[in-house]
């Protein structure tokens, strides 16, 4: 899809005209808006808490970060075994709020036995008996899709765990358009977590195909990398050690990038795994209004010649 055409589509989505956009529920003053995960399903805060935020910090700091988020209406938390010690920190921090939260976890294992072991360990570390959403993590190659869906593949564990009540919904995250489309065609996933990012979609043509396929298949859309901008220059200082890409930390540019993402037909967006950027995203999302033509054009100028971190 051409950049100019998709920017126009985003503007229409911001006006509520894009097909498949979840109906947002207005939030109380000082609390994030929520949107349904799926029709008739739970409602998620439009900003999710990425577990990397609490990786490699003291437990008291993790507790404070989660409490700050909950106080502002965050009820969607996403974590994975690959995020350092995030599971160990998030489990105790989230425990007081677990019953009113939507907790998502992931596995990188593609075989049934490995996925089962990782699931059980994640449940233990996060001090819970179930995940509201369990996801295949970072599917990047078509060959992985074949392994996941084959006899003895991870999907066997997912289906068994759902029957046993250990997981509620089944989803995946991906950094490959091809793998995401292949998964969506092969199974009725409840959601897809994907880099629906302004620079990637507009300058890299990366994302519109997955968005369209997910809507067609009835899968909820969750956005990753919403404040990603471009790759770090080779000699640049990196003030955000948990970000492998250069994030948007300028407040006005961040407002435009986040407005872009939240005006897409998505349920929620997860900011980069840095507490400073997470708090910035929450503060901006508390003032969210759908994208306007002025914002759309200003963002297009900001993104001119910016190299995306992912391309189709």
C-alpha positions as CSV (number, residue, x, y, z in Angstrom):
1,X,0.0,0.0,0.0
2,X,1.5,3.4,-0.9
3,X,2.4,5.7,1.9
4,X,0.2,8.6,1.0
5,X,-2.8,6.3,0.5
6,X,-2.3,4.7,3.9
7,X,-1.9,8.0,5.7
8,X,-5.3,8.9,4.3
9,X,-6.7,5.6,5.6
10,X,-5.3,6.4,9.0
11,X,-7.0,9.8,9.0
12,X,-10.2,8.1,8.2
13,X,-9.7,5.6,11.0
14,X,-9.1,8.5,13.3
15,X,-12.5,9.8,12.4
16,X,-14.0,6.4,13.2
17,X,-14.5,5.4,9.6
18,X,-12.0,2.6,9.2
19,X,-13.5,-0.8,9.0
20,X,-12.7,-3.0,12.0
21,X,-11.7,-0.3,14.4
22,X,-12.6,-1.3,18.0
23,X,-15.2,0.9,19.7
24,X,-13.4,2.9,22.4
25,X,-14.9,3.3,25.8
26,X,-14.4,6.7,27.3
27,X,-12.4,6.6,30.5
28,X,-12.8,8.6,33.7
29,X,-10.7,11.7,34.0
30,X,-7.1,10.7,34.6
31,X,-7.6,7.1,33.5
32,X,-6.7,5.6,30.1
33,X,-9.4,4.9,27.6
34,X,-10.2,1.2,27.0
35,X,-11.1,-0.8,23.9
36,X,-12.4,-4.3,23.6
37,X,-9.8,-7.0,22.9
38,X,-12.4,-8.9,20.9
39,X,-16.1,-8.5,20.4
40,X,-17.7,-9.3,23.7
41,X,-14.3,-9.8,25.3
42,X,-12.4,-8.0,28.0
43,X,-11.5,-4.3,27.6
44,X,-7.9,-3.3,27.5
45,X,-6.2,0.0,28.3
46,X,-5.1,1.6,25.1
47,X,-1.5,1.6,26.5
48,X,-0.1,-1.7,27.6
49,X,2.7,-2.3,30.1
50,X,5.7,-4.0,28.5
51,X,7.4,-6.3,31.0
52,X,10.9,-5.1,29.9
53,X,10.2,-2.0,31.9
54,X,10.8,-3.9,35.2
55,X,13.7,-6.0,33.9
56,X,16.9,-5.5,35.8
57,X,15.5,-3.2,38.5
58,X,14.9,-3.7,42.2
59,X,11.6,-5.2,43.3
60,X,10.6,-2.0,45.0
61,X,11.1,-0.1,41.7
62,X,9.1,-2.7,39.8
63,X,6.3,-2.4,42.4
64,X,6.2,1.4,42.0
65,X,6.2,1.2,38.2
66,X,3.2,-1.2,38.2
67,X,1.3,0.8,40.9
68,X,1.9,4.0,38.9
69,X,0.5,2.3,35.8
70,X,-2.5,0.8,37.5
71,X,-3.4,4.2,39.1
72,X,-3.7,5.6,35.5
73,X,-5.9,2.8,34.3
74,X,-3.4,0.4,32.7
75,X,-4.8,-3.1,32.9
76,X,-2.9,-4.8,30.0
77,X,0.5,-6.3,30.9
78,X,2.7,-8.2,28.5
79,X,5.9,-10.1,29.4
80,X,8.1,-12.9,28.1
81,X,10.9,-15.3,29.3
82,X,13.4,-13.5,27.1
83,X,13.0,-10.2,28.9
84,X,15.7,-10.8,31.5
85,X,14.3,-11.2,35.0
86,X,11.1,-9.3,34.1
87,X,8.9,-12.3,35.0
88,X,10.4,-12.5,38.5
89,X,9.8,-8.8,39.0
90,X,6.4,-8.5,37.4
91,X,4.8,-11.4,39.3
92,X,5.1,-9.9,42.8
93,X,4.4,-6.4,41.5
94,X,1.2,-7.4,39.7
95,X,-0.1,-9.7,42.3
96,X,-2.2,-7.2,44.2
97,X,-3.9,-6.2,40.9
98,X,-3.9,-9.6,39.1
99,X,-7.7,-10.2,39.2
100,X,-8.5,-6.9,37.4
101,X,-5.6,-7.2,34.9
102,X,-5.2,-8.8,31.5
103,X,-1.9,-10.7,31.6
104,X,-0.2,-11.8,28.4
105,X,2.9,-13.9,28.2
106,X,4.9,-15.6,25.4
107,X,7.1,-18.6,24.4
108,X,9.9,-18.7,21.9
109,X,9.7,-22.5,21.8
110,X,8.3,-24.0,18.6
111,X,7.9,-27.6,19.8
112,X,5.2,-28.9,22.1
113,X,7.5,-30.1,24.9
114,X,9.5,-26.9,25.0
115,X,6.4,-24.7,25.0
116,X,4.9,-26.7,27.8
117,X,8.0,-26.3,30.0
118,X,8.2,-22.6,29.3
119,X,4.5,-22.1,30.0
120,X,4.7,-23.8,33.4
121,X,7.8,-21.9,34.4
122,X,6.2,-18.6,33.4
123,X,3.1,-19.4,35.4
124,X,5.3,-20.1,38.4
125,X,7.5,-17.0,38.1
126,X,4.5,-14.7,37.5
127,X,2.7,-16.2,40.5
128,X,-0.5,-16.9,38.6
129,X,-2.5,-20.0,37.5
130,X,-3.5,-18.7,34.1
131,X,-2.6,-16.3,31.3
132,X,-5.3,-14.3,29.7
133,X,-3.3,-14.4,26.5
134,X,-0.5,-16.7,25.5
135,X,1.5,-16.0,22.4
136,X,4.1,-17.4,20.1
137,X,6.9,-15.0,20.5
138,X,8.7,-13.3,17.6
139,X,7.9,-15.6,14.7
140,X,10.3,-14.5,12.0
141,X,10.5,-17.3,9.4
142,X,8.0,-19.3,7.4
143,X,9.8,-22.5,8.5
144,X,8.9,-21.7,12.1
145,X,5.2,-21.6,11.2
146,X,5.4,-25.1,9.7
147,X,7.1,-26.4,12.9
148,X,4.6,-24.7,15.2
149,X,1.6,-26.2,13.3
150,X,3.1,-29.7,12.6
151,X,2.5,-32.7,14.9
152,X,4.5,-32.2,18.0
153,X,4.6,-28.5,17.4
154,X,3.9,-25.7,19.9
155,X,0.3,-25.3,18.9
156,X,-0.5,-28.7,20.5
157,X,0.6,-27.2,23.9
158,X,-1.5,-24.0,23.3
159,X,-4.6,-26.0,22.5
160,X,-4.2,-28.3,25.5
161,X,-3.5,-25.4,27.8
162,X,-6.6,-23.6,26.6
163,X,-8.7,-26.7,27.3
164,X,-7.2,-26.9,30.8
165,X,-7.9,-23.3,31.6
166,X,-4.2,-22.3,31.8
167,X,-4.6,-19.8,29.0
168,X,-7.6,-17.9,27.7
169,X,-6.7,-16.5,24.3
170,X,-4.1,-17.6,21.7
171,X,-2.0,-15.1,19.8
172,X,1.4,-14.4,18.3
173,X,3.9,-11.7,17.8
174,X,6.0,-11.4,14.7
175,X,8.6,-9.2,13.0
176,X,7.9,-10.7,9.5
177,X,5.0,-9.9,7.2
178,X,5.3,-13.2,5.5
179,X,5.3,-15.3,8.7
180,X,2.4,-13.2,10.2
181,X,0.3,-13.7,7.1
182,X,1.0,-17.4,7.0
183,X,0.0,-17.8,10.6
184,X,-3.2,-15.8,10.2
185,X,-4.2,-17.9,7.2
186,X,-3.4,-21.2,9.1
187,X,-5.2,-20.7,12.4
188,X,-8.0,-18.6,14.0
189,X,-5.7,-16.6,16.3
190,X,-7.4,-14.3,18.8
191,X,-4.8,-11.6,18.3
192,X,-1.6,-10.5,16.6
193,X,1.1,-8.3,18.2
194,X,3.0,-6.6,15.5
195,X,5.1,-3.4,14.8
196,X,2.3,-1.2,13.7
197,X,4.6,1.8,13.7
198,X,4.3,5.0,11.7
199,X,7.8,4.9,10.1
200,X,7.6,1.2,9.3
201,X,4.2,1.4,7.8
202,X,4.7,4.6,5.8
203,X,8.3,4.5,4.8
204,X,8.8,0.7,4.8
205,X,5.4,-0.6,3.6
206,X,5.6,-2.9,6.6
207,X,2.4,-3.6,8.4
208,X,-0.6,-2.6,6.3
209,X,-0.8,-6.2,4.9
210,X,-0.9,-7.7,8.3
211,X,-3.5,-5.2,9.5
212,X,-5.8,-6.0,6.6
213,X,-5.4,-9.8,7.0
214,X,-6.0,-9.6,10.8
215,X,-9.2,-7.6,10.3
216,X,-10.3,-10.1,7.6
217,X,-9.6,-13.0,9.9
218,X,-11.2,-11.4,13.0
219,X,-8.0,-11.3,15.0
220,X,-7.5,-8.4,17.4
221,X,-4.6,-6.1,16.6
222,X,-2.0,-5.1,19.3
223,X,0.8,-2.7,18.4
224,X,4.5,-3.0,19.1
225,X,7.3,-0.5,18.7
226,X,4.9,2.4,18.6
227,X,7.6,4.9,19.6
228,X,10.4,3.4,17.5
229,X,11.9,5.8,15.0
230,X,15.0,4.4,13.2
231,X,18.2,2.5,13.9
232,X,20.8,4.0,16.2
233,X,23.7,5.7,14.3
234,X,26.9,3.6,14.7
235,X,28.6,6.2,16.9
236,X,25.6,7.4,18.8
237,X,25.2,7.4,22.6
238,X,22.4,5.1,23.7
239,X,20.6,6.6,26.7
240,X,18.0,3.8,26.5
241,X,19.9,0.6,27.0
242,X,16.8,-1.6,26.7
243,X,16.0,-0.2,23.2
244,X,17.9,-1.8,20.3
245,X,16.5,1.0,18.1
246,X,16.4,4.8,18.4
247,X,13.1,5.6,20.2
248,X,11.1,8.8,19.9
249,X,11.6,10.8,23.1
250,X,10.8,14.3,21.8
251,X,7.4,14.9,23.4
252,X,5.7,16.4,20.3
253,X,7.1,13.9,17.9
254,X,6.1,11.1,20.4
255,X,2.6,12.6,20.5
256,X,2.2,12.4,16.8
257,X,3.7,8.9,16.5
258,X,1.4,7.6,19.3
259,X,-1.6,9.4,17.8
260,X,-0.9,7.6,14.5
261,X,-0.8,4.2,16.1
262,X,-3.9,4.7,18.3
263,X,-5.8,6.0,15.4
264,X,-5.3,2.7,13.6
265,X,-7.9,-0.1,14.0
266,X,-6.0,-1.5,17.0
267,X,-7.0,-2.4,20.6
268,X,-3.8,-1.2,22.4
269,X,-0.2,-0.2,21.9
270,X,2.9,-1.2,23.9
271,X,5.6,1.5,24.2
272,X,9.3,0.7,24.4
273,X,10.6,-1.1,27.5
274,X,12.0,1.9,29.3
275,X,10.1,3.4,32.3
276,X,10.7,6.9,31.0
277,X,9.2,6.2,27.6
278,X,6.4,4.1,29.1
279,X,5.4,7.0,31.3
280,X,5.6,9.5,28.5
281,X,3.3,7.3,26.4
282,X,0.8,7.0,29.2
283,X,0.8,10.7,29.8
284,X,0.2,11.4,26.1
285,X,-2.4,8.7,25.7
286,X,-4.4,10.2,28.6
287,X,-4.9,13.2,26.2
288,X,-5.5,11.1,23.1
289,X,-7.7,12.4,20.3
290,X,-7.9,10.7,16.9
291,X,-5.5,11.9,14.3
292,X,-6.3,15.1,12.4
293,X,-5.2,16.2,8.9
294,X,-2.8,18.7,10.4
295,X,-1.1,16.0,12.6
296,X,-1.0,13.6,9.7
297,X,0.8,16.1,7.5
298,X,3.2,17.2,10.2
299,X,4.1,13.6,10.9
300,X,4.7,13.0,7.2
301,X,7.2,15.9,7.2
302,X,8.9,14.6,10.3
303,X,9.3,11.1,8.8
304,X,10.6,12.3,5.4
305,X,13.7,10.3,4.5
306,X,13.7,8.4,7.9
307,X,14.8,4.8,7.5
308,X,12.5,2.3,9.1
309,X,13.7,-0.5,11.4
310,X,11.6,-2.9,9.4
311,X,10.7,-3.1,5.7
312,X,8.3,-5.3,3.8
